[in-house]
């Protein structure tokens, strides 16, 4: 199995302007484990609001809460808490018709967390002002392919620097569902 490691770097200026550029660079893999379970068991649902231990600047807006989707992304829209999480898409990105907005698309595709095969957890690492908030998806089954096809990955938000890391551990594809589409 080949692990893929990608760092999404969003640079925030001191004056508070939103990010105008980003770079994608390879980084060494670092294993994290989430200590706290994300509380939901239904398919295609967002978690309730989860408090961040620090303020995170995402495109010029400061956030202190997130929502975690069973379909592999972090959402900054508080109104999406405990709401439906879209799984189907057929457009490329960027596109104004893309169903998920204002989010970090860690490994976005139709996963089925309700089968009890995988876990979605989160944890906090480090010491202020350089803590990391980590969301871990471990062995989450894909819808229709169930336990035969799984994904494991982590999304890491870094305090102060506002760096976003997405680390893919194992990203499989369920070609028989939604044409195998994934971000």
PyMOL commands that set and color helices and strands:
alter all, ss='L'
color gray80, all
select helices_A, chain A and resi 78-80+113-115+178-180
alter helices_A, ss='H'
color red, helices_A
select strands_A, chain A and resi 4-10+22-25+36-37+50-58+61-68+74-75+103-104+119-125+132-142+146-158+164-171
alter strands_A, ss='S'
color yellow, strands_A
deselect
rebuild
show_as cartoon
